[in-house]
Amino acid sequence: MKHLQVDHSLGDGIYFSQESYPGFIRRLIAMVTDGAILMFVGIAIWIFLALLFYVLESHRSPEALHFAIWLTIAWVYMTVIKRSRLRTIGYRLSGLRIIDIRGFRPSLTRMTLRLLMWTYGPFNFILDLIWLGADSERQTLRDCYCGTYVVRATAQPEGSAPMHLPRYFAGGIAPSYPRVVRPRKFA
């Protein structure tokens, strides 16, 4: 019997037990909490700037400054803080953390790409939720393409395995991304 070779050209990644991946409700609580915090921060910044511009009797609008400050705070919160040990308030309340496919803290570049995919597409909230329900690792499309896992804060990897490029055919396109292929359990 000939032994098949396993392709390790993409390297190895980690995988978790199914109980380690959060369900829809946990992820929704984290998203809603973090979204509400960013909204309240945006409102507070606007009120502060509007009062400041009024006191200074400025004839300019604070809109551009407000947008720049809020965008910076949102980026720091959703990338720097989310990937740190502190985590966002939503992640702390939901008992979640984010790691990369190799089990380390994701890079700022990876987290920025993840945030940009959430903000500008190509995926939207509905498509992410549909994918979340169908994915064996309970990851959104953003997580799949950015090589990140959202897992429970106490989760420990179950093992490591080679990564492969699965391909999905939809709407005339065939997207692919690196995915850890769990070892098969034979009876």
Salt bridges, closest charged atoms under 4 A:
ASP12 OD1 - HIS8 ND1 2.87
ASP128 OD2 - ARG142 NE 2.96
ASP135 OD1 - ARG179 NH2 2.76
GLU137 OE2 - ARG182 NE 2.97
ASP143 OD2 - ARG27 NH2 2.75
ASP143 OD1 - ARG114 NE 2.66
GLU158 OE1 - ARG182 NH1 3.51
